[in-house]
Amino acid sequence: MEENKKTLYSAIQPTNSLTIGNYIGTLRNWASYQNDYNCVFAMADMHAITVRQQPAQLRANTLALAALFIACGVDPDKCTFYVQSHVPCHAEMCWALNSLTYVGEMERMTQFKDKSKRHADNINMGLMDYPVLMAADILLYQTDVVPVGLDQRQHLEITRDIAIRFNNAYSPTFTVPEGIYAKVGAKICDLLDPTKKMSKSAENPNGSIFMTDDRDTVIRKFKRAVTDSDNCIKYDPENKPGVSNLLAIYTTFSGKSMDEAEREFDGKGYGDFKLAVGEIVADKLAPVQAEQKRILDDKAYLQGVLANGAEKAYKVARKTLSKVYKKIGFFQA
Ligand code: TRP
């Protein structure tokens, strides 16, 4: 790792297929962070099991996600790229930090409350401990910055609290991480309910474009996207959420400005507009999908990459964990 660069940590859970919203908000950014930071990127499979997963599906999703990231430009030689469960330090650090975390704090976390409602039959200890595992992820690598979306801000805050608490209780040990709030990319909304964020777990999959959707599916979903009745292609998220969402997707995928896009579609009907959006998205997805497939078909390569990544991650993580074990008084032979 280069000493003069700050360390950036990010992870994503290998659950469901990712959507183009994840692509804009996360996938694309990971590749672009690589030159400016020492990047540590993980597939957070240990977080994933806090809600029920089909084992075969989890396994397949983990590999598919890894291949997708590489297809999107993550270069395993430039960063540390690994599967969370391959590095035992995460669980160990989580345990150490658990004793510095209060039950009340965890009960108050917004995501815990939400997920407890959604999975009322499975409010398990892992779900409650989720933020501490996340703190372990981040603190193990002496992370300076964590790119966070709105939904993860509270988790970063608690990570900072835990780090400061540990540093005060013992002596300075952890870097206290800062959040970076990703480039204001457009927020991509559901095609059928443009007041909601596009989600990989939406009830109706027709409102989301998945990274795995083929061309026909992409075009069909855009054809059915909700618009409005005044047949005017203008960016006005307040009054025209459907059309504005499509324009946001179009500009993001084409690289054109909003002005340019509005001029391009001036006087055109919604039918033509939706087709154009569908086509530009399908055109962008096709090469990524082909590359993902090529990588997935090369199992030996992918396994090698992940084994290497785990080894690289382990070296850094073990060093921090050893410090922690020493400070908390674990006898070290
Ligand atoms: N909880 C994050 C999510 O679902 C994934 C995650 C796990 C993460 N560990 C992390 C994100 C550490 C940033 C840093 O999006």
Residues whose N, C-alpha, C, O or C-beta is under 5 A from the ligand:
A	BS01	LIG	Y9 S10 A11 I12 Q13 A44 H47 M134 D137
